[in-house]
């Protein structure tokens, strides 16, 4: 599975859901990318990109429940 098939989800300090898209053209595993670029003081979820809505009309209202 390519890195770009996954997304990292976490909330920022304002409670906004952040969706991070890892790149394929990087010599790092998903865990290494997560450790380096995602916050360590809050839960970060790794999900398949298919769970992300394609309609971005209400993206500021998105939430994620495990």
FENFENSUL-V7447 format. One record per pair of residues at least 6 apart in sequence whose C-alpha atoms are under 8 Angstrom apart, sorted by the first residue. I is the first residue (numbers start at 1). J is the second residue. Records with the same first field share a line. If there is no record, write none. Layout:
I->J ; J
This chain:
2->24
3->22 ; 23 ; 24 ; 29 ; 30
4->21 ; 22 ; 23 ; 24 ; 49
5->48 ; 49
6->21 ; 22 ; 46 ; 47 ; 48 ; 49
7->19 ; 20 ; 21 ; 22 ; 46 ; 47 ; 48 ; 49
8->18 ; 19 ; 20 ; 21 ; 22 ; 34 ; 44 ; 45 ; 46 ; 47
9->17 ; 18 ; 19 ; 20 ; 44 ; 45 ; 46 ; 47 ; 64
10->17 ; 18 ; 19 ; 42 ; 43 ; 44 ; 45
11->17 ; 18 ; 42
12->18
16->60
17->60 ; 62 ; 63 ; 64
22->30 ; 33
38->44
